[in-house]
Amino acid sequence: MPNGRTVRRADPHGGRSGYRGCVTNQQAARQQGTGNDAFYPGRVFGLPEDGPGSVAGWSRRFSALVIDWLLCSVIAIAFLYHPSSGHAADVLAGPRLWTPVVFAVEDILLTAFTGSTIGKRLLGLRVIRLDDQPVGLPRAAIRTILLMLVVPAMIMDRDLRGLHDKAAGTVVVRTGHPA
């Protein structure tokens, strides 16, 4: 305390500590003021930093996955399961082995032909190939199989691409138009 005044030092984390004290890549790039030299997910692919066409964050992607899984569960229950004793609660209590099959078919077909599943469309996301071609069935199948194995999808690089996206040559971007 020189001259009876309290000296306040700038806190680089804005008063926060631990992992929450860190800033996002976009915030760090803006603070550095280095313009195009700053890193952000998708920069190496020529994608924008923010807005439509930018790389989607993991929380929105995960939310779309949950929506798709729940929708596929409802479809599987409605069309493929019948209670043996005539009581609907039996269907909800038992294992639903058809749900992963319905999910795989939904994810492969919709990703291959439209670039987005129902959950992705509701949240304004789309799967694109890095070479600007349609995703297509083979790449959508590879991507979905690896997604269903869970672990490859959880291993992400700096561009927020899981191993399933890397294997298929795809990236999930924002469309800017949630349904």
C-alpha angles and dihedrals in degrees: 000000000000114000091359094295127122112242112217117202121208110256108219090208097050093246093311126116138202123016092333088061091068120092128229121261091255092052092048091050092052092047092051091053091209094132113201094008093067120099123244131158111278097019093118089056094050094251121147121259096233139013130020113005094021121124112275119239122244096247094059091044092050091048090053089050091053091049091050093047093050091047091050090049090054091048092048092048094046098048109020108035128067123181110247095210095039093253118121093212089069090066093052094046098052128075115275104217093169094062095080090048092051089046093051093049092046094047096045097045099041094043092047097049106027105018093235139067122220092267092048091048092050090052097042100253134135136185113229134178118241091234093055093246124127113276094241131192101285095052092041090052093050091047094048096046091051091044090054090053085063099203097074090052091052095054103084133177128217090279091058092248117142122215088260090060092045092051091050095041091238140126131198113235137180117257095198090226112088111188 
